[in-house]
Amino acid sequence: MLNEIVDLVLKRLVKPHVISKGLVGIEEKITTVESWIRKEPKDNLLIGIWGMGGIGKTTLAEEIFNKLQYEYEGCYFLANEREESKNHGIISLKKRIFSGLLRLRYDDVEIYTENSLPDNILRRIGHMKVLIVLDDVSDSDHLGKLLGTLDNFGSGSRILVTTRDEQVLKAKKVKKTYHLTELSFDKTLELFNLNAFNQSDRQKEYYELSLRVVNYAKGIPLVVKVLAGLLHGKNKEEWESLLDKLKKIPPTKVYEVMKLSYDGLDRKEQQIFLDLACFFLRSNIMVNTCELKSLLKDTESDNSVFYALERLKDKALITISEDNYVSMHDSLQEMAWEIIRRESSIAGSHSRLWDSDDIAEALKNGKVSLA
């Protein structure tokens, strides 16, 4: 009865959730994931949010967490688990999570091993309905190490995991997975206008240039926000200059965020990804997975290409349609090109050549031979 009274008072006192400023096209996504969270209220659920880098996974998780946290006895949002675990270690993160859930000081929580929790913590959280978000998880083993099993928590607990790698969710048999995809053209333009302009009259003046930015971003919120920040307050000449620059060099922040997915591949997968970006997925050419497996394998008996393509799909680096045709988002392709460009500052001396000027330079300098 006391729990019911506290829940009722909290719901009366807490202000209704308002979508954060500068966000577009997120309401429907929140509604969908929230409906999953509210199903089976007595069961403990693990829910995934999956998609490519910069697509808005963290933003969606933050909005859901901010809206629902007051309905739980304990809550914790662990941002950027990939980097945090690398920099601070699993034990440190476990202490942060459980000190937050139990409302204790960090130094008062005693955890000494990665693979287990002390009995006193297990007893307490076993009676708590909790909401936990683990953001940007790249290793499925980290879920078990950080939290243990779902049964460790009280009835009705919810754990949300955002990741670029669908295999992280498959390995843990996640109940539901929300696949985040690109914004529509209209929503992308709306998001850009919100972040690039303070006055609506400038939107009309810069409309044609804004369309070029939106066409470049292809529905990726991170790209939109980065470009809006770079162009805010600039004149038309500066806009033109940046748009021309983008034809050769992607924005640094976008490149760094996208490259995290590439860095998580093994050497064979990286080579196949670069080959796809430079040679096979250009000029809107549709390529079937069967053709790719034949073209990319090292030997007649090499069957590793199939697994590599599936890993690229799991990591949201490529899309494979129902009829087995492969495609890649423009931002990911540009990231791949930039990886190749950074191999050398000398034109035509890179491991892969796809630009006609670079190919001509390599042929002129005798750096390649024609078979």
C-alpha positions, -999 to +999 in steps of 0.1 A: +000+000+000+029+024+008+044+017-026+011+025-043+008+058-023+043+068-032+038+060-069+005+080-070+021+110-053+051+109-077+028+108-107+009+138-094+040+158-086+061+151-116+056+175-145+045+160-178+074+150-201+082+176-228+103+166-258+137+183-257+141+214-279+157+209-313+144+173-318+123+163-348+106+131-357+111+114-324+075+113-309+064+082-328+096+064-319+091+072-282+055+060-284+065+027-300+093+018-275+072+030-245+044+007-256+069-022-255+081-012-220+045-010-207+036-045-220+039-074-196+042-051-165+052-079-141+079-094-163+115-082-165+124-071-201+155-064-221+148-040-250+173-030-278+177+002-299+199-005-329+212+015-359+242+031-376+263+057-359+247+092-357+212+079-363+198+091-329+199+060-307+212+078-276+188+107-281+158+083-282+170+064-251+175+097-232+140+109-240+125+076-229+146+075-197+136+111-188+100+104-194+097+071-174+124+073-147+099+085-121+079+053-123+108+032-110+123+027-076+158+029-090+172+042-123+205+047-140+217+059-175+252+047-184+262+069-214+288+057-239+295+022-224+320+014-252+344+041-242+337+041-205+345+004-201+377+009-221+388+039-201+377+029-166+370-009-166+339-030-158+343-030-120+343+008-119+312+010-141+294-016-119+301+005-088+287+035-106+255+017-117+247+001-084+256+031-063+232+051-085+204+025-082+208+022-044+214+059-039+247+053-022+281+070-025+304+054-050+330+045-023+303+028-002+297+001-028+321-028-026+324-047-058+357-066-065+350-089-094+337-085-130+315-116-131+295-114-098+277-091-073+279-092-035+250-109-017+240-077+000+235-059-033+217-088-048+192-089-019+185-052-022+180-049-060+160-082-060+131-062-045+136-031-067+118-023-099+145-005-119+150+012-152+186+010-166+199+023-199+233+010-212+242+033-241+264+023-271+273-013-260+297-030-284+303-063-265+275-086-255+296-100-226+295-066-210+257-069-204+262-099-181+293-085-164+277-052-156+242-063-146+241-101-142+208-116-152+173-100-155+163-121-125+186-101-103+161-072-103+126-068-090+094-075-109+087-051-137+123-040-143+134-027-177+168-026-193+173-006-225+205-012-246+216+010-275+241-005-299+255-003-335+259-041-335+227-062-337+246-093-327+250-078-292+212-080-289+208-113-306+234-129-283+213-118-252+179-128-268+165-093-265+127-093-263+122-064-287+146-044-310+138-010-324+157-005-357+163+033-361+164+044-397+170+077-415+146+107-412+124+116-441+134+145-463+109+168-448+119+159-412+156+163-421+149+198-435+129+207-404+157+195-381+183+215-401+162+247-400+158+244-362+195+241-357+208+264-384+186+295-381+173+318-354+150+337-377+125+323-401+132+349-428+167+336-433+153+302-439+136+315-471+168+333-482+189+302-478+163+277-489+181+263-520+214+260-501+196+243-473+182+217-498+218+209-508+227+203-471+197+181-466+205+161-498+240+155-484+228+145-449+205+118-462+184+117-431+212+113-405+206+136-375+243+138-365+252+150-400+224+176-399+234+190-365+271+191-373+265+210-406+240+233-390+265+242-363+292+249-390+269+270-411+250+289-385+256+327-389+277+322-421+271+340-453+262+324-486+297+324-499+308+304-468+279+280-473+290+274-509+326+269-499+317+243-472+294+224-496+322+222-521+346+210-494+322+182-485+327+167-519+362+157-509+363+156-471+335+147-446+330+167-414+356+156-388+331+148-361+309+128-385+339+108-397+351+100-361+317+088-350+311+067-381+346+052-379+339+036-345+318+010-363+346+003-388+372+000-359+351-028-344+356-050-375+383-076-379+408-072-407+390-093-433+357-075-426+374-041-429+389-050-463+355-061-476+338-030-463+364-008-481+360-028-513+323-024-512+325+014-506+351+020-533+342-004-561+309-022-558+284+002-543+289+032-566+267+052-590+235+036-575+245+002-589+226-026-573+247-057-564+233-090-553+249-108-523+256-139-545+276-118-570+295-102-541+304-135-526+318-146-559+337-113-565+351-109-531+363-143-521+401-149-521+399-185-534+374-209-548+369-225-514+367-192-495+333-191-477+342-163-453+326-135-474+291-146-464+299-142-427+316-109-433+286-095-451+264-106-422+287-088-398+286-056-418+248-059-418+247-065-380+269-034-375+245-013-396+273-006-421+254-021-450+218-029-457+207-061-474+172-060-489+147-088-488+157-097-524+194-098-513+206-066-528+233-046-509+234-009-503+254+015-481+245+049-467+264+078-483+279+090-450+293+055-444+307+054-479+324+088-475+339+076-442+354+046-461+368+069-488+383+091-461+400+061-445+417+053-479+427+090-484+444+091-450+467+062-460+489+087-480+490+124-489+504+115-523+478+114-550+473+080-567+493+061-541+464+047-521+455+010-517+422+016-537+416+040-566+381+050-576+384+087-584+393+094-621+418+121-613+436+098-588+436+069-613+451+092-640+478+104-616+487+069-607+489+058-644+510+089-652+535+082-625+537+045-633+523+034-599+499+009-614+501-016-642+473-027-665+467-064-668 
